[in-house]
Amino acid sequence: MGSRYKAYTGKILDIDLSTGKVGEYVVDDRDRERFVGGRYLSTKILWDCLEPGVDPLGPENICVIMTGPLTGTGAPSSSRYDISAKSPLTGGLGHSNSGGNFGLHLKRAGFDGIVLRGRAKNPVYLEIENNSVSILDAAHLWGKDTQQTQEALGAGGTLAIGPAGENLVPFATVASQERAHGRTGMGAVLGSKNVKAMVARGKNKVEIAQPEAYKQCVRQWMDLLKGHPSTGRDLPAFGTAIFVNPLNEHNALPTRNFSKGRFEDVQAISGERLAHEFMVKNTGCVTCPIRCGRVVEVDGKQVKGPEYEILSLMGSNLGVADLSAIIRWNYELDLLGLDTISTGNILGFAAELNEKGLWKNGLEFGNVEAFSRAISQIASRKGIGADLALGVKALSEKYGGKDFAAHVKGLEVPAYEPRSCVGHGLGYAVAPRGACHLDGGYLVYFELTGPATLNPRHFKSKPTWAIFAQNLLGAISAGGNCLFTSWTALHPVLYSLAKSKPLSFALETLMTAAWPVTDRALAAASSTAKVDLPFLPHPKAIRLATGLDMDLARFIRLGERGSTMDKLFNLREGIGRADDTLPGRFLKESLPDGGKNAVVPLSDMLPKYYRLRGWDKNGVPTLKTLKKLDLGFAADMAAS
């Protein structure tokens, strides 16, 4: 069908694996205007194609792979692309983003995305090259790890599942180069369809609506990212591992299955130690100037080093201070195709079940050998791995311990202790794919890790900030950019000044005290901010690349619309207000050393969050909100 907008190829592959039929999935420009691309356009396709209640691992589920309009245009940090499906882990919306090279090459091959239906009779892989696709036998690839599989595919953009995906572990990942689609079990969905891998190659060039103006925009954007202290200095120096020590100081480092927020051996797993003793060099995603990735050496091989999430969840959360073991686990988990966040949570939960006598499984906090054995058992679903592969929610239903089972909607909690940053906790509760620091708005940046912070325990200010951050980050993802590109939104001078303790305290006091004004200002941003901001170039870049009518207000409205679309999908699957919650440990059990009543006051934040979203008291978008966001096709749901 094509598109009148530039930067898109205008073509999406529609592949029925059951029949081998290859066609085109038609997306009209109205949906491009409403959802732009990436995860939001994918959610709309899932809404249109899936009947409620389908088995996530059945042939009726579809898998959508979708790029953003900036993918392949030369924009910085724009190799990101999304894989979405109904999640086998949560039963709701599943999506996962990666900075690997497959999306970039898919677009060069002539396609914005892929819709996969049905199930192949035998293992297959897809070869997509210069506007054509072949479905090929993958018997020789089945059983190989993600690295071996991608190497066998040859040149081009590659993605692959590992043994965990083949064995339908519900938190299995999809790898593209050394980057992972880590969350919600997209590897299991591909495994259920007998799709082992894909490779894309092509020489198509992406057309730009205003090429000269766009080139200038990209040059300025690159200079901004390289010159900003956050993306040009802090992230390249230590990567996300820079968070280990500060979060430990703030009592927010998950330790021994989130039972406390400080780890006595934190220096042994710190980002500073990783950089000084183990790092070989920096690396990063395709097209990204930030270079926040680490390269370390394992068995004579230079491989991707651990990021913050695994340093915490496979380190302090397991009572493990052995950085060499964590580095090895990080590599092994990627080869097997297992989500590091979910795996760290599951092992920590199992260790506490064992400690409390609820399930004698041989896993003990600090026992490196036992955890090492368990990792391979999870991927093969053998021994105790058969149970561990179920995930934290299912384990708690089988063995007990629901109050300390760290999950939301079935998705395991990332590596930030929410009782020390309650807005971040709200984000976990309302994030559409389950416990997620990114879908939840990553409010910990404003509460603990960023230069200009809100009082981390002040709850009245948090619903508005959570909504604003969710909308902004979601829109950035839909366009095809890495979320770290949002870190330049604070002027470099302010960023540096705010690092000083007196100014940081003053900013915290001012930002927190001004919450009533902030409520009104941020609420108006999606309708009145018809401007371009030099330190947030995403809307301008999308406008210049595509010709879409895009400014800051429309960009934030895109995030608002997409977040509501995500909510609608979950509601249709029966995931409602009762699921917008947190584990009992975070709501009822005061965090050690956290002061008086150090819990997440979710009941004080959730009603306001719903109201500001334009959702009713049960978290259902109102007819007025659906009309405002041009989502009238879901009016029947709101009316009921």
C-alpha positions as CSV (number, residue, x, y, z in Angstrom):
1,M,0.0,0.0,0.0
2,G,2.9,2.4,0.7
3,S,2.7,5.6,2.6
4,R,2.6,9.3,1.7
5,Y,5.1,9.9,4.6
6,K,8.8,9.5,4.1
7,A,11.2,7.5,6.3
8,Y,8.8,4.6,6.2
9,T,9.2,1.9,3.5
10,G,5.4,1.6,3.6
11,K,5.6,-2.2,3.6
12,I,5.1,-4.7,6.4
13,L,5.6,-8.4,5.8
14,D,2.6,-10.7,6.7
15,I,3.8,-14.3,7.0
16,D,1.6,-17.3,7.8
17,L,4.0,-19.9,9.1
18,S,1.3,-22.6,9.0
19,T,0.8,-22.3,5.3
20,G,4.0,-20.7,4.2
21,K,2.1,-17.9,2.5
22,V,3.8,-14.5,2.4
23,G,1.9,-11.3,1.9
24,E,1.7,-7.7,3.0
25,Y,0.1,-6.4,6.2
26,V,-1.6,-3.1,5.4
27,V,-1.2,-0.2,7.8
28,D,-2.8,3.1,6.7
29,D,-1.4,6.5,7.2
30,R,-4.0,7.3,9.8
31,D,-2.4,4.7,12.1
32,R,1.1,6.0,11.3
33,E,-0.2,9.5,12.4
34,R,-1.7,8.1,15.6
35,F,0.9,5.5,16.7
36,V,4.1,6.4,14.6
37,G,5.8,3.0,14.9
38,G,7.6,0.7,17.2
39,R,5.7,-0.7,20.2
40,Y,2.7,1.5,19.9
41,L,2.0,0.6,16.3
42,S,2.6,-3.0,17.3
43,T,0.0,-2.8,20.0
44,K,-2.6,-1.5,17.5
45,I,-1.8,-4.4,15.2
46,L,-2.2,-6.9,18.1
47,W,-5.5,-5.3,19.0
48,D,-6.8,-5.6,15.4
49,C,-5.6,-9.2,14.9
50,L,-6.0,-11.1,18.2
51,E,-9.2,-12.4,19.7
52,P,-9.2,-12.0,23.5
53,G,-8.1,-15.0,25.4
54,V,-5.8,-16.7,22.8
55,D,-3.1,-19.0,24.1
56,P,0.2,-16.9,24.1
57,L,2.1,-20.1,23.0
58,G,-0.6,-21.2,20.5
59,P,-0.6,-20.6,16.8
60,E,-3.4,-18.1,17.1
61,N,-1.0,-15.6,18.8
62,I,0.8,-13.3,16.4
63,C,4.3,-11.8,16.8
64,V,4.9,-8.3,15.5
65,I,8.4,-7.0,14.8
66,M,8.4,-3.3,14.2
67,T,10.9,-0.5,13.5
68,G,10.4,3.2,14.1
69,P,10.4,5.9,11.4
70,L,13.9,7.1,12.5
71,T,15.4,3.6,12.1
72,G,17.8,3.6,9.2
73,T,17.8,7.4,8.8
74,G,21.2,8.1,10.4
75,A,19.7,9.6,13.6
76,P,21.7,8.9,16.7
77,S,20.8,5.9,18.8
78,S,18.1,4.9,16.3
79,S,18.8,1.2,15.7
80,R,16.0,0.3,18.2
81,Y,13.1,-1.9,17.2
82,D,10.4,-3.8,19.0
83,I,9.0,-7.3,19.2
84,S,5.5,-7.6,20.5
85,A,3.0,-10.4,21.2
86,K,0.6,-11.6,23.9
87,S,3.0,-12.5,26.7
88,P,3.3,-16.1,27.8
89,L,4.6,-14.8,31.2
90,T,1.8,-12.4,32.0
91,G,-1.1,-13.2,29.7
92,G,-1.2,-9.5,28.7
93,L,0.6,-7.2,26.5
94,G,4.2,-8.3,25.8
95,H,6.8,-6.2,24.1
96,S,10.6,-5.8,24.2
97,N,13.0,-3.4,22.6
98,S,16.5,-4.0,21.4
99,G,19.4,-2.0,19.9
100,G,20.7,-4.9,17.8
101,N,21.2,-4.6,14.1
102,F,18.2,-6.5,12.8
103,G,15.7,-3.6,12.6
104,L,18.2,-1.5,10.7
105,H,18.8,-4.2,8.1
106,L,15.1,-5.1,7.9
107,K,14.4,-1.6,6.8
108,R,17.3,-1.7,4.3
109,A,15.7,-5.0,3.0
110,G,12.5,-3.0,2.2
111,F,10.2,-3.5,5.2
112,D,9.1,-1.5,8.3
113,G,8.1,-4.6,10.1
114,I,6.9,-8.2,10.2
115,V,3.7,-9.9,11.3
116,L,4.1,-13.6,12.1
117,R,1.1,-15.9,12.3
118,G,0.5,-19.6,12.8
119,R,3.2,-22.2,13.5
120,A,5.7,-23.8,11.2
121,K,5.5,-27.7,11.1
122,N,9.3,-27.9,11.7
123,P,12.0,-25.4,12.8
124,V,12.6,-22.7,10.3
125,Y,14.5,-19.4,9.9
126,L,13.6,-16.4,7.7
127,E,15.9,-14.9,5.1
128,I,14.7,-11.4,4.1
129,E,16.6,-9.8,1.3
130,N,15.9,-6.9,-1.0
131,N,12.1,-6.9,-0.8
132,S,11.7,-10.7,-0.8
133,V,11.5,-13.4,1.9
134,S,12.3,-17.1,2.1
135,I,11.2,-19.5,4.8
136,L,14.1,-22.0,5.2
137,D,14.8,-25.2,7.1
138,A,16.5,-24.6,10.5
139,A,17.1,-28.2,11.6
140,H,20.8,-27.5,11.6
141,L,20.4,-24.5,13.9
142,W,18.0,-26.0,16.4
143,G,19.8,-26.6,19.7
144,K,22.5,-24.0,19.1
145,D,22.9,-21.0,21.4
146,T,22.2,-17.4,20.2
147,Q,25.8,-16.7,19.3
148,Q,26.3,-19.9,17.3
149,T,23.0,-19.4,15.5
150,Q,23.7,-15.8,14.5
151,E,27.2,-16.7,13.3
152,A,25.7,-19.4,11.1
153,L,23.4,-16.9,9.4
154,G,26.2,-14.9,7.8
155,A,26.3,-11.2,7.0
156,G,23.3,-8.9,7.6
157,G,21.0,-8.1,10.5
158,T,20.4,-11.1,12.7
159,L,18.2,-12.3,15.5
160,A,17.9,-15.7,17.2
161,I,16.5,-17.5,20.1
162,G,18.5,-19.9,22.3
163,P,17.7,-23.2,24.0
164,A,15.4,-21.4,26.5
165,G,13.2,-20.2,23.6
166,E,13.1,-23.6,22.0
167,N,12.0,-25.1,25.4
168,L,9.3,-22.4,25.7
169,V,10.6,-20.9,28.9
170,P,8.1,-18.0,29.4
171,F,10.8,-15.4,30.0
172,A,13.0,-16.5,27.1
173,T,14.7,-13.7,25.1
174,V,15.5,-12.9,21.5
175,A,19.1,-11.9,20.7
176,S,20.3,-9.5,18.0
177,Q,24.1,-9.4,18.0
178,E,24.8,-9.2,21.8
179,R,21.7,-7.1,22.5
180,A,18.7,-8.8,23.9
181,H,14.9,-8.4,23.7
182,G,14.9,-9.3,27.4
183,R,11.4,-9.0,28.8
184,T,8.0,-10.7,28.6
185,G,9.1,-13.9,26.8
186,M,9.2,-13.0,23.2
187,G,11.8,-15.8,22.7
188,A,9.2,-18.3,23.8
189,V,6.6,-16.9,21.4
190,L,9.1,-17.4,18.5
191,G,9.9,-20.8,19.8
192,S,6.3,-21.8,19.9
193,K,6.1,-20.8,16.2
194,N,9.2,-22.9,15.5
195,V,11.1,-19.8,14.3
196,K,14.7,-20.1,15.4
197,A,16.2,-17.1,13.7
198,M,16.0,-14.4,11.0
199,V,18.5,-12.6,8.9
200,A,17.8,-9.4,6.8
201,R,19.9,-7.9,4.1
202,G,19.3,-5.1,1.6
203,K,20.4,-2.0,-0.2
204,N,17.3,0.1,0.0
205,K,17.8,3.7,1.1
206,V,15.4,5.5,3.4
207,E,13.8,8.6,1.8
208,I,13.8,11.7,4.0
209,A,11.1,14.4,3.7
210,Q,13.5,17.4,4.2
211,P,17.0,15.9,3.6
212,E,19.2,19.0,4.1
213,A,17.4,20.2,7.2
214,Y,17.4,16.6,8.6
215,K,21.2,16.3,8.1
216,Q,21.7,19.5,10.0
217,C,19.4,18.2,12.8
218,V,21.3,14.9,13.0
219,R,24.7,16.7,13.2
220,Q,23.5,19.0,16.0
221,W,21.9,16.0,17.8
222,M,25.2,14.0,17.6
223,D,27.1,17.0,19.0
224,L,24.5,17.4,21.8
225,L,24.9,13.7,22.9
226,K,28.7,13.8,22.7
227,G,28.9,17.1,24.5
228,H,26.4,16.5,27.3
229,P,27.9,15.4,30.5
230,S,25.3,12.6,31.0
231,T,25.6,11.0,27.6
232,G,29.1,12.2,26.6
233,R,30.9,11.5,30.0
234,D,29.0,9.6,32.7
235,L,27.4,6.8,30.6
236,P,30.5,6.1,28.5
237,A,32.7,6.0,31.6
238,F,30.7,3.4,33.6
239,G,27.6,2.5,31.7
240,T,24.5,1.7,33.7
241,A,26.8,0.0,36.3
242,I,27.3,3.6,37.5
243,F,24.1,3.1,39.5
244,V,25.3,0.3,41.9
245,N,27.0,2.5,44.5
246,P,24.5,5.4,44.5
247,L,21.5,3.1,44.8
248,N,23.2,1.2,47.7
249,E,23.8,4.5,49.4
250,H,20.1,5.5,49.0
251,N,19.0,2.1,50.4
252,A,17.5,1.1,47.0
253,L,19.8,-1.7,45.9
254,P,17.8,-5.0,45.9
255,T,19.4,-7.3,48.3
256,R,18.5,-10.9,49.2
257,N,15.2,-11.0,47.3
258,F,14.3,-7.4,48.0
259,S,14.4,-8.0,51.8
260,K,16.6,-4.9,52.2
261,G,18.1,-2.1,50.2
262,R,21.8,-2.2,51.1
263,F,24.5,-4.9,50.4
264,E,27.4,-5.1,52.7
265,D,29.8,-6.2,49.9
266,V,28.7,-3.6,47.4
267,Q,32.2,-2.5,46.3
268,A,32.9,-6.0,45.0
269,I,30.1,-5.7,42.4
270,S,30.4,-1.9,41.7
271,G,30.5,-0.3,38.3
272,E,33.8,1.3,39.3
273,R,35.4,-2.1,40.0
274,L,34.0,-3.5,36.7
275,A,35.5,-0.6,34.8
276,H,38.9,-0.6,36.5
277,E,39.5,-4.4,36.8
278,F,37.5,-6.1,34.1
279,M,36.6,-3.8,31.2
280,V,38.5,-4.2,28.0
281,K,36.8,-1.4,26.0
282,N,33.6,0.5,25.4
283,T,30.9,-0.6,22.9
284,G,27.4,0.3,22.0
285,C,24.4,-0.3,19.8
286,V,24.5,0.4,16.1
287,T,24.3,4.2,15.3
288,C,24.8,5.1,18.9
289,P,27.4,7.7,19.9
290,I,27.0,7.2,23.7
291,R,28.8,3.8,23.9
292,C,27.5,2.8,27.3
293,G,28.2,-0.9,26.7
294,R,31.1,-2.7,28.4
295,V,33.3,-5.3,26.8
296,V,35.0,-7.9,29.1
297,E,36.9,-11.1,28.6
298,V,35.5,-14.6,29.3
299,D,37.5,-17.7,28.5
300,G,39.7,-15.7,26.1
301,K,36.7,-14.2,24.3
302,Q,35.8,-10.5,24.4
303,V,32.0,-10.4,25.2
304,K,29.4,-8.0,26.4
305,G,29.9,-7.1,30.0
306,P,27.1,-6.9,32.7
307,E,24.9,-3.9,33.0
308,Y,23.3,-2.6,36.2
309,E,20.4,-4.9,36.3
310,I,22.4,-8.1,36.4
311,L,25.0,-6.7,38.8
312,S,22.2,-6.1,41.2
313,L,19.8,-9.0,40.6
314,M,22.4,-11.7,40.1
315,G,24.7,-10.0,42.7
316,S,23.3,-8.3,45.8
317,N,19.8,-9.8,45.2
318,L,21.4,-13.3,45.5
319,G,23.8,-12.3,48.2
320,V,26.7,-12.9,45.7
321,A,29.8,-10.7,45.8
322,D,31.7,-12.6,43.1
323,L,32.0,-10.3,40.1
324,S,33.7,-12.9,38.0
325,A,30.7,-15.3,38.5
326,I,28.3,-12.5,37.6
327,I,30.2,-11.7,34.4
328,R,30.1,-15.4,33.4
329,W,26.4,-15.7,34.2
330,N,25.7,-12.6,32.1
331,Y,27.4,-14.3,29.1
332,E,25.7,-17.6,29.7
333,L,22.2,-16.2,30.1
334,D,22.6,-14.4,26.8
335,L,23.7,-17.5,25.0
336,L,20.9,-19.6,26.5
337,G,18.4,-16.8,25.8
338,L,17.2,-16.1,29.3
339,D,16.0,-12.8,30.7
340,T,18.6,-11.7,33.3
341,I,16.0,-9.6,35.3
342,S,13.5,-12.5,35.6
343,T,16.3,-15.0,36.3
344,G,17.8,-13.0,39.1
345,N,14.4,-12.5,40.7
346,I,13.4,-16.2,40.4
347,L,16.6,-17.4,41.9
348,G,16.3,-14.9,44.8
349,F,12.7,-15.9,45.4
350,A,13.6,-19.6,45.3
351,A,16.5,-19.0,47.8
352,E,14.1,-17.3,50.2
353,L,11.5,-20.1,49.8
354,N,14.3,-22.5,50.7
355,E,15.4,-20.4,53.6
356,K,11.8,-20.3,55.0
357,G,11.3,-24.0,54.5
358,L,8.5,-23.5,51.9
359,W,10.4,-25.3,49.1
360,K,13.7,-27.2,49.8
361,N,15.5,-26.7,46.5
362,G,19.2,-26.4,47.5
363,L,19.5,-22.7,46.6
364,E,21.0,-20.5,49.3
365,F,21.9,-16.9,49.2
366,G,25.6,-16.5,48.4
367,N,25.9,-20.1,47.0
368,V,27.5,-19.4,43.6
369,E,27.8,-23.1,42.6
370,A,24.1,-23.8,43.2
371,F,23.0,-20.8,41.2
372,S,25.3,-21.8,38.4
373,R,23.7,-25.2,38.2
374,A,20.2,-23.8,38.3
375,I,20.8,-21.5,35.3
376,S,21.3,-24.3,32.8
377,Q,18.5,-26.3,34.4
378,I,16.1,-23.4,33.8
379,A,16.9,-23.3,30.1
380,S,16.5,-27.1,29.7
381,R,13.5,-27.2,32.2
382,K,15.2,-30.1,34.0
383,G,15.6,-30.8,37.7
384,I,14.6,-27.8,39.8
385,G,14.7,-25.8,36.5
386,A,11.3,-27.3,35.6
387,D,9.8,-25.3,38.5
388,L,12.1,-22.3,38.2
389,A,11.2,-21.9,34.5
390,L,7.6,-21.1,35.6
391,G,8.5,-17.7,36.9
392,V,8.0,-16.0,40.3
393,K,4.2,-15.7,40.1
394,A,3.6,-19.3,39.3
395,L,6.2,-20.4,41.9
396,S,4.4,-18.4,44.6
397,E,1.1,-20.0,43.6
398,K,2.7,-23.5,43.9
399,Y,4.9,-23.1,47.0
400,G,3.6,-20.0,48.8
401,G,5.4,-16.8,49.6
402,K,3.1,-14.5,47.6
403,D,3.9,-11.5,49.8
404,F,7.6,-11.6,48.9
405,A,7.2,-12.7,45.3
406,A,8.7,-9.8,43.4
407,H,6.5,-9.5,40.4
408,V,3.7,-7.3,38.9
409,K,1.2,-8.9,36.6
410,G,3.5,-11.9,36.4
411,L,6.6,-9.9,35.2
412,E,9.5,-9.9,37.7
413,V,10.6,-6.6,39.3
414,P,13.7,-4.8,37.9
415,A,16.6,-3.8,40.1
416,Y,15.3,-0.8,42.1
417,E,13.9,-1.1,45.6
418,P,10.6,0.9,45.3
419,R,10.2,1.5,49.0
420,S,13.1,4.1,48.6
421,C,11.6,5.7,45.5
422,V,7.8,5.5,45.7
423,G,7.1,7.1,42.4
424,H,9.1,4.4,40.8
425,G,7.0,1.9,42.7
426,L,3.9,3.5,41.2
427,G,5.4,3.0,37.8
428,Y,5.9,-0.7,38.5
429,A,2.3,-1.0,39.5
430,V,0.8,0.7,36.4
431,A,3.3,-0.3,33.7
432,P,1.4,-2.1,31.0
433,R,3.8,-5.1,30.5
434,G,4.1,-5.7,34.2
435,A,6.9,-4.6,36.6
436,C,9.0,-2.5,34.3
437,H,11.3,0.5,35.1
438,L,11.0,1.8,31.5
439,D,7.3,1.3,30.8
440,G,6.7,2.7,34.3
441,G,8.4,6.0,33.4
442,Y,11.8,5.3,35.1
443,L,10.9,7.8,37.8
444,V,13.9,6.7,39.9
445,Y,15.9,9.1,37.7
446,F,14.0,12.0,39.2
447,E,14.0,10.5,42.7
448,L,17.5,9.1,43.2
449,T,19.8,8.7,40.3
450,G,19.4,11.9,38.3
451,P,21.0,15.3,39.0
452,A,17.7,17.1,39.7
453,T,15.6,15.0,42.0
454,L,12.2,14.9,43.7
455,N,11.9,13.9,47.3
456,P,11.8,10.1,46.8
457,R,9.2,9.5,49.5
458,H,6.9,12.5,48.7
459,F,3.9,10.8,47.1
460,K,1.6,13.7,46.1
461,S,4.0,14.8,43.3
462,K,4.5,11.4,41.8
463,P,1.4,10.5,39.7
464,T,1.9,13.5,37.4
465,W,5.6,13.0,37.0
466,A,5.1,9.3,36.3
467,I,2.6,10.0,33.6
468,F,4.8,12.7,32.0
469,A,7.8,10.3,32.0
470,Q,5.8,7.4,30.7
471,N,4.4,9.5,27.8
472,L,7.8,11.0,26.9
473,L,9.8,7.7,27.0
474,G,7.0,5.8,25.2
475,A,7.0,8.3,22.4
476,I,10.8,8.2,22.1
477,S,10.7,4.4,21.8
478,A,7.9,4.6,19.2
479,G,10.1,6.9,17.0
480,G,13.0,4.4,17.1
481,N,15.4,6.0,19.6
482,C,17.2,4.8,22.7
483,L,15.7,6.1,25.9
484,F,19.0,7.4,27.1
485,T,18.7,10.1,24.5
486,S,16.2,11.7,26.9
487,W,19.0,12.4,29.4
488,T,19.9,15.6,27.4
489,A,16.6,17.2,28.2
490,L,18.2,19.0,31.2
491,H,20.6,21.7,29.9
492,P,24.2,20.7,30.4
493,V,25.0,23.6,32.6
494,L,22.0,22.8,34.9
495,Y,23.0,19.1,34.8
496,S,26.5,19.9,36.1
497,L,25.4,22.5,38.6
498,A,22.8,20.1,40.1
499,K,25.6,17.6,40.9
500,S,26.6,19.9,43.8
501,K,24.9,18.9,47.0
502,P,23.6,22.4,48.0
503,L,22.0,23.0,44.6
504,S,20.7,19.4,44.4
505,F,19.0,19.9,47.8
506,A,17.5,23.2,46.6
507,L,16.2,21.7,43.4
508,E,14.7,18.8,45.3
509,T,12.9,21.2,47.7
510,L,11.7,23.4,44.8
511,M,10.5,20.6,42.5
512,T,8.8,18.7,45.3
513,A,7.1,21.8,46.9
514,A,5.9,23.0,43.5
515,W,3.9,19.9,42.8
516,P,0.5,21.6,42.4
517,V,2.0,23.9,39.7
518,T,3.8,21.0,38.1
519,D,0.5,19.1,37.9
520,R,-1.1,21.9,35.8
521,A,2.0,22.5,33.7
522,L,2.6,18.9,32.7
523,A,-1.1,18.3,32.1
524,A,-1.1,21.2,29.6
525,A,2.1,20.1,27.9
526,S,0.3,17.7,25.5
527,S,-1.9,20.5,24.2
528,T,0.0,23.7,24.4
529,A,3.7,22.9,23.9
530,K,3.7,23.4,20.1
531,V,7.4,24.0,20.1
532,D,10.8,22.4,19.4
533,L,13.2,22.0,22.3
534,P,16.9,22.0,21.4
535,F,17.8,19.5,24.1
536,L,15.0,17.1,23.1
537,P,15.3,16.9,19.3
538,H,13.0,13.8,18.8
539,P,9.8,15.6,17.6
540,K,11.7,17.8,15.2
541,A,13.7,14.8,13.8
542,I,10.5,12.8,13.2
543,R,8.9,15.8,11.5
544,L,11.9,16.5,9.2
545,A,12.3,12.8,8.4
546,T,8.7,11.8,7.8
547,G,6.7,14.9,7.1
548,L,4.4,14.0,10.0
549,D,2.9,17.0,11.8
550,M,5.0,16.7,15.0
551,D,6.0,19.0,17.8
552,L,6.5,18.6,21.5
553,A,2.8,18.7,22.3
554,R,1.9,16.1,19.7
555,F,4.9,14.0,20.8
556,I,3.7,13.9,24.4
557,R,0.1,13.2,23.1
558,L,1.5,10.3,21.2
559,G,2.8,8.8,24.4
560,E,-0.5,9.5,26.1
561,R,-2.4,7.7,23.3
562,G,0.0,4.8,23.2
563,S,-0.1,4.3,27.0
564,T,-3.9,4.2,26.8
565,M,-3.8,1.8,23.9
566,D,-1.6,-0.5,25.9
567,K,-4.1,-0.3,28.8
568,L,-7.0,-1.1,26.5
569,F,-5.3,-4.3,25.3
570,N,-4.7,-5.5,28.9
571,L,-8.3,-4.7,29.9
572,R,-9.6,-6.7,27.0
573,E,-7.4,-9.6,28.3
574,G,-9.0,-9.3,31.8
575,I,-6.1,-7.4,33.4
576,G,-7.6,-4.6,35.4
577,R,-7.3,-2.5,38.6
578,A,-6.7,-5.5,40.8
579,D,-3.5,-6.1,38.8
580,D,-2.2,-2.6,39.1
581,T,-0.6,-3.4,42.4
582,L,2.7,-4.4,44.1
583,P,3.9,-7.4,46.1
584,G,2.9,-7.3,49.8
585,R,6.5,-6.9,50.8
586,F,6.6,-3.4,49.2
587,L,3.1,-2.4,50.5
588,K,3.2,-3.7,54.1
589,E,6.8,-4.6,55.1
590,S,8.8,-1.5,56.1
591,L,12.2,-1.4,54.4
592,P,15.1,-1.9,56.9
593,D,16.9,1.3,57.6
594,G,14.2,3.2,55.7
595,G,12.8,5.1,58.6
596,K,9.2,5.1,59.8
597,N,6.7,3.2,57.7
598,A,9.0,2.8,54.7
599,V,6.5,1.3,52.3
600,V,5.1,2.3,49.0
601,P,1.9,4.3,49.6
602,L,0.3,3.0,46.4
603,S,-3.3,3.6,47.5
604,D,-2.5,7.3,47.9
605,M,-1.1,7.6,44.4
606,L,-3.2,5.2,42.2
607,P,-6.5,7.1,42.2
608,K,-4.8,10.4,41.2
609,Y,-2.9,8.6,38.5
610,Y,-6.1,7.2,37.0
611,R,-7.8,10.6,37.3
612,L,-5.0,12.4,35.5
613,R,-4.9,9.8,32.8
614,G,-8.6,10.3,32.2
615,W,-9.5,6.8,33.3
616,D,-12.3,6.0,35.8
617,K,-11.8,4.7,39.3
618,N,-11.3,1.2,38.0
619,G,-8.6,2.3,35.6
620,V,-10.8,2.1,32.5
621,P,-10.3,5.0,30.0
622,T,-13.5,7.1,29.7
623,L,-15.4,7.8,26.5
624,K,-14.2,11.4,26.8
625,T,-10.6,10.3,26.9
626,L,-10.9,7.9,24.0
627,K,-12.5,10.7,21.9
628,K,-9.7,13.1,22.8
629,L,-7.0,10.6,21.9
630,D,-8.7,9.4,18.7
631,L,-9.3,5.9,20.1
632,G,-13.0,5.8,19.4
633,F,-12.7,2.2,18.1
634,A,-12.6,1.1,21.7
635,A,-15.7,3.0,22.8
636,D,-17.6,-0.2,23.5
637,M,-15.1,-1.2,26.1
638,A,-15.4,2.1,27.9
639,A,-19.2,2.1,27.7
640,S,-19.4,-1.3,29.3
